[in-house]
Amino acid sequence: MKIKRFFAPDMRQAIKMVREELGSDAVILSNKNVEGGVEIVAARDYDEQQIQAGLQQQEKKKIIREEAKTETFTKPVQRRSPVQSSVTASAKKTLPIQREAPRQRVEWSQEPALVEMKDELKQIRRVIDVHLSESDWMNGARANPARIELLKRLRNAGFSTEVSLESVNCLSEQDDTESGLRRVQQRLANQLPIADDHLLEHGGVVALVGPTGVGKTTTIAKLAARYRLKYGSKQIALVTTDNYRIGAFEQLSTYGRILDVPVRAASTAEELDNVLNSFIDRKLVLIDTAGMGQRDNRLSQQFALFKECQTTIKSYLVLSAATQARGLDEAIRIFDGFDPQSCILTKTDETFSLGAAVSSLIKSQLPLAWITDGQQVPEDLHMARPNRLLNECFSAEDSDYNSAETFNYEAWVAQANV
């Protein structure tokens, strides 16, 4: 184990000296304030097995010393008569031998004080690493003000901290705000997964799944109307598995009457198989599912319904752009039980921060197939185009953008990490 003492004007420089001298695996043993700065004692090659073996050896030596002392201070043996000796021997045979209970030894690595010290050192190290990384980033950002300006615009558009930082890190020192914005948009467009979807050409059995209130039924009506205009009403059918919501079947039946297409309901896997077999001559079958919250226990029943069905069903996850980032991430995680191949982003006209939805899709790499931006059937349905979506992100942000507003990078990162 190599131990060394370091002196520096402040803690940051001391930590930097430790890293350069002993490496990132060094352990800080102590630190204190001294005249002119701080003093740190650090160690490298902190071999726990070697220390434990040494402690065990010391423990054995201590036991041997105690036994030697006990033998030294015992009383001298007195000579006894044959009668006393026989009585003593018989007493020893009758009395049980009392042995001292073995001492419970505590592993030194599990000592509460040592464990607490280790946890504190890890926490201090984590805080220092974050502080140093943020400080280095800010020093570089001040040399290129365009980065701070673009971070502010990404924040106003709703993009996550992680996606924003990765986007501006691609900029060079020569980029100004406008050229940097174009590069950032192109990087985001390349990262956003887009589905190569041919639903309205090839058809199939398709189910729309997702949380409650995201517009699944209306989106089904838009897809059905668009398909009917191209292939006629004889090539399409509608099915609902929503037997929880009052009026769910009636709402879909209304669209069915308007479009002149049949509508059926199914609540079990057997019923769903029978309904789909009856529509085997239809080129496209759209299935509307029950809208449930991410924590609804009945979701498992919906998962089982589709897994037990004998017909291959392609699932689309429907997400609302008006949902907050955490809600979008949770919905993508929870509804993964349906194994969605792609997603449909709805209500893009009801939010000014499309960046949250784009960040969630980039993070999950769930391909985007369709976008809806209104209630009109079937006009407000569009195939996903990344450049168009990103233009909408920043055009909405431009309407509420104030270049004179002060942007506090440290506070933004700290709030995002809470």
FENCORFEN-V429937 format. One line per field, one symbol per residue. ss: DSSP state (~ for helix, > for strand, _ for the rest). phi: phi as a letter, one per 40 degrees, with the letter a starting at -180 (. if undefined). A space follows every 10 residues. Layout:
ss = ???
phi = ???
This chain:
ss = _>>>>>>>__ ~~~~~~~~~~ ~~____>>>> >>>>__>>>> >>>>___~~~ ~~~~~~~~~~ ~~~~~~~~~~ ~~________ _~~~~~~~~~ ~~~~______ _______~~~ _~~~~~~~~~ ~~~~~~~~~~ ~~~~~~~~~~ ~~~_~~~~~~ ~~~~~~____ ~~~~~~~~__ ______~~~~ ~~~~~~~~~~ ~__>____~~ ~~_>>>>>>_ _____~~~~~ ~~~~~~~~~~ ~_~~~>>>>> _______~~~ ~~~~~~~~~_ __>>>___~~ ~~~~~~~~__ ___>>>>>__ ________~~ ~~~~~~~~__ ___>>>>>>> ____~~~~~~ ~~~~~~~~__ _>>>>>_~~~ ____~~~~~~ ~~~~___>>> >>________ >>>__~~~~~ ~~~~~~~~__ ________~~ ~~~~~~~_
phi = .bbabbbaca cccccccccc cbgcccbcca aacbcgibbb bbbbfccccc cccccccccc cccccccccc cccccccccb cdcccccccc ccccccccbc cccccccccb ddcccccccc cccccccccc cccccccccc cccbdccccc cccccccgcc cccccccccc cbcccccccc cccccccccc cccbcccbdc bcghbbbbbi ccgcgccccc cccccccccc bgccbbabbb bcbbccgccc cccccccccg bcbbbabbcc ccccccccbc cccbbbbcbc cbccbccccc ccdcdccccc ccbcbbccbc ccccdccccc ccccccccfc cabbcbfccb abbccccccc ccccfcccbb bbbibcbbcc bbccbccccc ccdccccccb cbccccbccd cccccccc
